[in-house]
Amino acid sequence: MEIVVCVKQVPDTTEVKIDPETNTLVRQGVPSIVNPFDKNAVEAALQLKEKHGGKVTVLSMGPPQAKDALKECLAMGVDEAILLSDRAFGGADTLATSHTLAAGIKKMGNVDVIFCGKQAIDGDTAQVGPEIAEHLGIAQVTYVAKVEVNDGVVRVEREQEEGYEVIETSLPVLLSVVKSINEPRFPTVRNTMKANRKEIPVWTATDVEVEPGLIGLKGSPTQVRRIFTPKQRVQGEMIEAETPREAAALLARKLTEAKII
C-alpha cells in the first residue's frame, strides 16, 4: 500500500506575537514545530502500513528549514520524505498550496491513501486536504476518528458533535484525521540518528510541472487585509444566590441596570 502524509511546519502558537505597527506575525525567534494534527496523520499512516504493508512517504511544502519537520517524521518511522521548496511557491494561500501538493503527489505515481491533519494550527482553515482531493479527483473524508481498509474498501468513522458517521469508500482516498484517532508515537533514538543522516530530496516548481499562475502569490485569490490581537474582554461577574430563581432575578436586575434589557 502506497501511503502519503502531507505535513506542515508551523510556528509554535504559544509563542506567536503580532507586531502592532505592521499587523503581521512576528516569526523571528519563534520556534517551529510539526503541526500537531499532522503527527496524528503520520501515526495513522504508520499503523495502516503495519497492518497492510507498503510504504509511507511524508510530503511538505515550505522553505528549506522545513526539512527539520520532515526529519522528525522520519524519526517516527516513515520511509521517505520529500520537500517542495521554491521561491515560486512563496505567498501561497490554501488553494495555491493544495495545487502544489497535489502536483507533488501526482509526480510520485500511484498512491492509495493520503493522510492530512484536520487543520493547521496557524491558519485553522481545514481547506488544504479537501482541496488536494479535488485537484486529484479522488474521494475524501474529513474529521476521521477511525479507519479500516479491507479488500480495497475504506471504512471510517467521521467525528461529529453528536456522535460518529460511518462512511465507506474505495481507494484511492484522502483522509483528514482528528486528534482523537490516536496517540502519536515518540521518535526512537535509532530512527532519529538515521533521519539526521538521510538526504531529503527537494522538488522545485520545475520538477512538479505546475502552471506558474496556479502557485505562490499569483495563484492565491485570498488576500489578508489585516491581522490584529482581539481586545481583552472585561472579566465576567459570578452571580451567587440561594436558589436558581433568586439568581435569575438578580441577573435580570443587573442586566436592566446596565440597559442591556
C-alpha positions as CSV (number, residue, x, y, z in Angstrom):
1,M,0.0,0.0,0.0
2,E,1.4,3.4,-1.0
3,I,0.6,6.0,1.6
4,V,1.4,9.7,1.6
5,V,1.1,12.1,4.5
6,C,1.0,15.8,4.0
7,V,2.7,17.7,6.8
8,K,3.3,21.3,7.6
9,Q,5.9,23.1,9.7
10,V,4.2,25.8,11.8
11,P,5.2,28.4,14.4
12,D,4.6,27.3,17.9
13,T,1.3,29.3,18.5
14,T,2.1,29.6,22.2
15,E,5.0,31.9,21.3
16,V,3.4,33.8,18.4
17,K,3.0,37.6,18.8
18,I,1.7,40.3,16.4
19,D,3.7,43.4,15.5
20,P,1.4,46.3,16.4
21,E,3.0,48.5,13.7
22,T,2.7,46.2,10.8
23,N,-0.1,43.9,12.0
24,T,1.9,40.9,10.9
25,L,3.1,37.8,12.8
26,V,6.5,38.1,14.5
27,R,8.3,35.0,13.4
28,Q,11.8,35.9,14.4
29,G,12.9,33.9,17.5
30,V,9.6,31.8,17.4
31,P,10.3,28.1,17.4
32,S,8.8,26.0,14.6
33,I,7.1,22.6,15.2
34,V,5.4,19.9,13.2
35,N,1.7,20.7,13.0
36,P,0.2,18.6,15.9
37,F,-2.7,17.3,13.8
38,D,-0.2,16.1,11.2
39,K,1.5,14.0,13.8
40,N,-1.8,12.1,14.2
41,A,-1.9,11.7,10.5
42,V,1.6,10.3,10.5
43,E,0.7,7.8,13.2
44,A,-2.4,6.7,11.4
45,A,-0.3,6.1,8.3
46,L,2.2,4.1,10.2
47,Q,-0.5,1.9,11.8
48,L,-2.0,1.3,8.4
49,K,1.4,0.3,7.0
50,E,2.0,-2.1,9.9
51,K,-1.3,-3.8,9.2
52,H,-1.2,-4.0,5.4
53,G,2.4,-3.4,4.5
54,G,3.7,-0.9,2.0
55,K,5.5,2.4,2.2
56,V,4.8,5.8,4.0
57,T,6.1,9.0,2.4
58,V,5.8,12.4,4.1
59,L,5.4,15.4,1.8
60,S,5.7,19.1,2.8
61,M,5.8,22.5,1.0
62,G,7.9,25.1,2.7
63,P,11.3,26.8,3.0
64,P,14.5,24.8,3.4
65,Q,14.2,24.7,7.2
66,A,11.0,22.6,6.8
67,K,13.4,19.7,6.4
68,D,13.5,19.7,10.2
69,A,9.8,18.8,10.4
70,L,10.3,16.0,7.8
71,K,13.2,14.6,9.7
72,E,11.1,14.4,12.8
73,C,8.5,12.4,10.8
74,L,11.3,10.1,9.6
75,A,12.4,9.6,13.2
76,M,8.8,8.5,13.9
77,G,9.3,5.7,11.4
78,V,8.2,6.8,8.0
79,D,10.1,5.5,5.0
80,E,10.7,8.6,2.8
81,A,10.4,12.3,2.9
82,I,10.1,14.9,0.1
83,L,10.2,18.7,0.4
84,L,8.6,21.0,-2.2
85,S,10.6,24.2,-1.9
86,D,10.9,27.0,-4.4
87,R,10.6,30.8,-4.2
88,A,7.8,30.5,-6.7
89,F,5.7,28.7,-4.0
90,G,6.0,31.7,-1.6
91,G,3.0,33.6,-0.5
92,A,0.6,30.7,-1.3
93,D,-2.8,30.6,0.2
94,T,-4.7,27.3,0.7
95,L,-5.7,27.0,-2.9
96,A,-2.2,27.5,-4.3
97,T,-0.7,25.3,-1.6
98,S,-3.1,22.5,-2.5
99,H,-2.3,22.8,-6.2
100,T,1.4,22.4,-5.4
101,L,1.0,19.4,-3.0
102,A,-1.4,17.7,-5.5
103,A,1.3,18.2,-8.2
104,G,3.9,16.6,-5.9
105,I,1.6,13.6,-5.3
106,K,1.0,13.2,-9.0
107,K,4.7,13.1,-9.6
108,M,5.0,10.2,-7.1
109,G,2.8,8.0,-9.2
110,N,0.0,5.7,-7.9
111,V,-1.0,6.5,-4.3
112,D,-3.6,4.5,-2.3
113,V,-4.2,6.7,0.7
114,I,-3.3,10.3,1.5
115,F,-3.4,11.4,5.1
116,C,-3.7,15.0,6.3
117,G,-4.2,16.5,9.7
118,K,-7.6,18.0,10.4
119,Q,-6.2,21.5,10.1
120,A,-3.0,23.6,10.7
121,I,-2.8,25.4,14.0
122,D,-1.5,28.6,12.3
123,G,-4.3,29.1,9.8
124,D,-7.1,26.8,11.1
125,T,-8.8,26.7,7.7
126,A,-9.1,22.9,7.2
127,Q,-9.1,23.6,3.5
128,V,-5.9,22.1,2.1
129,G,-6.7,18.4,2.5
130,P,-10.1,18.6,0.7
131,E,-8.7,20.8,-2.0
132,I,-5.9,18.3,-2.7
133,A,-8.5,15.6,-3.2
134,E,-10.5,17.8,-5.5
135,H,-7.4,18.5,-7.7
136,L,-6.6,14.8,-7.8
137,G,-10.2,13.8,-8.5
138,I,-10.4,11.3,-5.6
139,A,-12.7,10.6,-2.7
140,Q,-12.2,12.4,0.6
141,V,-13.4,12.0,4.1
142,T,-12.8,14.7,6.8
143,Y,-12.7,14.6,10.6
144,V,-11.7,10.9,10.6
145,A,-11.5,9.3,14.1
146,K,-11.1,5.7,12.9
147,V,-10.0,4.0,9.7
148,E,-10.0,0.4,8.4
149,V,-9.1,-0.9,4.9
150,N,-10.2,-4.3,3.7
151,D,-10.0,-5.5,0.1
152,G,-9.8,-2.0,-1.3
153,V,-12.8,-0.8,0.7
154,V,-12.1,2.0,3.2
155,R,-14.4,2.2,6.2
156,V,-14.1,5.2,8.5
157,E,-15.8,6.8,11.5
158,R,-16.2,10.5,11.0
159,E,-16.4,12.5,14.2
160,Q,-19.3,14.9,14.7
161,E,-20.6,16.8,17.6
162,E,-23.5,14.4,18.2
163,G,-21.6,11.2,17.5
164,Y,-19.9,9.4,14.6
165,E,-20.9,9.0,11.0
166,V,-19.8,5.7,9.4
167,I,-18.7,6.1,5.8
168,E,-17.4,3.6,3.2
169,T,-15.5,4.5,0.1
170,S,-12.9,2.9,-2.3
171,L,-9.2,3.6,-2.9
172,P,-7.6,5.9,-3.6
173,V,-8.9,8.3,-0.9
174,L,-7.8,11.3,1.1
175,L,-8.4,11.3,4.9
176,S,-8.0,14.2,7.2
177,V,-7.8,13.0,10.8
178,V,-8.7,14.4,14.2
179,K,-6.7,14.3,17.4
180,S,-8.7,11.5,19.0
181,I,-7.8,9.0,16.3
182,N,-4.6,8.0,18.1
183,E,-1.6,9.0,20.3
184,P,1.4,9.7,18.1
185,R,4.5,7.6,18.9
186,F,7.7,9.2,20.1
187,P,10.8,9.1,17.7
188,T,13.3,6.4,18.7
189,V,17.0,7.2,19.1
190,R,17.9,4.8,16.3
191,N,15.4,6.3,13.9
192,T,16.5,9.8,14.9
193,M,20.1,9.0,14.0
194,K,19.0,7.6,10.7
195,A,16.8,10.6,10.0
196,N,19.7,13.0,10.6
197,R,21.8,11.1,8.1
198,K,19.1,10.8,5.5
199,E,19.2,13.1,2.5
200,I,15.8,14.7,1.8
201,P,15.1,15.4,-1.9
202,V,13.9,18.9,-2.8
203,W,11.4,19.3,-5.7
204,T,11.1,22.7,-7.3
205,A,8.3,24.2,-9.4
206,T,10.0,22.8,-12.5
207,D,10.2,19.3,-11.0
208,V,6.4,19.1,-10.3
209,E,5.4,20.8,-13.5
210,V,2.8,23.2,-12.1
211,E,1.5,26.2,-14.1
212,P,3.1,29.4,-12.7
213,G,-0.4,31.1,-12.5
214,L,-1.6,28.4,-10.1
215,I,1.1,28.5,-7.4
216,G,2.5,31.0,-5.0
217,L,1.2,34.6,-4.7
218,K,-0.1,34.6,-8.3
219,G,-2.2,31.6,-7.7
220,S,-3.6,32.8,-4.4
221,P,-7.0,34.6,-4.6
222,T,-7.1,35.1,-0.8
223,Q,-5.9,38.5,0.4
224,V,-5.2,39.2,4.1
225,R,-6.1,42.8,4.8
226,R,-5.3,43.0,8.5
227,I,-4.2,40.9,11.4
228,F,-4.8,42.1,14.9
229,T,-5.0,40.9,18.5
230,P,-8.6,41.0,19.8
231,K,-9.2,43.3,22.7
232,Q,-9.3,41.5,26.0
233,R,-12.9,41.2,27.2
234,V,-14.0,42.5,30.6
235,Q,-13.9,39.8,33.2
236,G,-17.4,38.5,33.9
237,E,-19.2,38.6,37.3
238,M,-20.4,35.4,39.1
239,I,-24.0,35.5,40.2
240,E,-24.4,33.9,43.6
241,A,-27.8,33.2,45.2
242,E,-29.5,30.7,47.4
243,T,-31.8,29.4,44.6
244,P,-31.9,29.4,40.8
245,R,-35.0,31.7,41.0
246,E,-33.1,34.3,43.1
247,A,-30.1,34.0,40.8
248,A,-32.3,34.6,37.7
249,A,-33.9,37.7,39.4
250,L,-30.5,39.1,40.4
251,L,-29.2,38.6,36.8
252,A,-32.3,40.2,35.3
253,R,-31.9,43.3,37.6
254,K,-28.2,43.7,36.7
255,L,-28.9,43.5,33.0
256,T,-31.7,46.0,33.4
257,E,-29.4,48.4,35.3
258,A,-26.8,48.0,32.6
259,K,-29.6,48.8,30.0
260,I,-28.9,45.5,28.2
261,I,-32.5,44.5,28.6
